[in-house]
Amino acid sequence: MTPPPSGTIIASFPKAGSTWVRFIIANLYNVLAPEAEAVDFHNIHEIVPELGRPDGRRLFVGMPAVWKTHDEWRKGFDRVVLVVRNPWDTLSSFHHYMNGEWGKPATLESVITSRRHGAKAVVHHAASYFTRCPDLLVLTYEALHASPRAEVARLAGFLGLEPTVDQLLAAIDASSFDSMRTSEAEKGRKYGGSGFRFMRQGAVGAGFAAISAAPALDRHVRRELAKCPPLHELYGEFHA
């Protein structure tokens, strides 16, 4: 396997919030050293590329190199921002994504119980970073919602950036759900089907409400969650 490039890795399970964090980083760069008219779903791949699928050019080459992946931890992932989201919302969002973007009809139960895409996979992904990554910053989707200024300041510091408060707030505003949804509606996305709305809801707790109402599925999620103590500490007592 090709060693990862130098820089910081943004890692998450699919639909846990990495796209939001990529936009925040890109907008921080664009506030600190303006280079793009606006960050969108096209040039984001030239600012925070996905490992294994870099675009032909890079923007903001004077800024810290950052790469995105959904892979589990592997050798060479030495400095990582791990983005986690409560597994109920993650799995619910992934269920919608699988049916819409992938066009693969699947029930919510089949997604949650899948060894490849379900609760077991969500927990195993996070555990691989908690137990192996030597330099790890954990960002939760919920904390980014509740305290964006504090969380984005932590992220900026981890990347070695020193934005002013006004610059932080400008990057946060440019990366809001409404801003990203408008960008997708007006400009589309470089990758993915045009018939699927990637920016669907962006809320906290909707998936939890749906899954926790089904006792067997809720128990399955909680059993898997208990297998990763750091993740369980974050979400074992989660309530919408």
Residue, then its C-alpha position, 0 to 999 in steps of 0.5 A: m500500500t502506498p504510504p500516505p503523503s505528509g500532512t494532517i489526515i481528516a478521518s471519519f466514518p462516512k456521514a460523520g461530518s468530515t465534509w463539514v470539517r473539510f469546508i471549515i479548513a478550506n474556508l479558514y485558509n481562504v479567510l487567512a490567505p484569499e485564493a478562491e472566490a468561494v469554497d464549493f463542492h468542486n474546489i474542495h477537492e483541490i484544497v483538502p483532497e481525498l487520499g487516493r483521489p487527488d485532483g490535478r492541482r492544489l490550492f493553498v499550497g502555502m498552507p498546511a497540507v490536509w487530506k481526507t479519508h474514510d479508511e481505518w487507521r494504518k501505518g503512516f497516519d501519524r497526525v489525525v483529526l478524527v471526526v466522530r458523530n453519535p452512531w445513531d445519527t451516523l447510521s441513519s444518515f448513511h442509510h439515506y446516503m446508500n439509498g440515494e447516492w448509491g441507489k442501493p435499496a436497503t432497510l435501516e435494519s440491514v444497514i445497522t446490522s451490516r458488518r461492513h457498514g453498520a454499528k460494528a464498523v462505525v465502532h471499529h473505525a473509531a477504535s482503530y484511531f483511539t488505540r493507535c494514532p500517536d497524535l490525535l485531535v477528536l472533534t465531535y459533530e455535536a460539539l461543532h454544532a453546540s460550540p463552533r467557535a471553541e471547536v474550530a479554534r481547537l482545530a485551527g491550533f492543531l493545524g498551526l493556524e492563528p486566526t483572529v476571532d473575526q477570521l474564525l467567525a467568518a470561516i464558520d459562517a462560510s461553512s454553515f449548513d445553509s451556506m453549503r446547501t446553497s452552494e450545492a444547489e447552485k453549483g452542484r458537486k464535482y463527484g456524486g449523482s446530481g439527483f441526490r442532495f448531499m446536504r440533506q438535514g445536518a441536524v443532531g438527534a434525528g437518527f437517534a430518535a428513529i433508531s432508539a424507538a426500535p428497541a432491538l436496533d438500539r440494543h445492537v448499537r449500544r452493544e457495539l458502542a460499549k466495545c470502544p471505551p473512548l467512544h462509549e464515554l462520548y456517546g454512552e449517555f447520548h440523548a437527542 
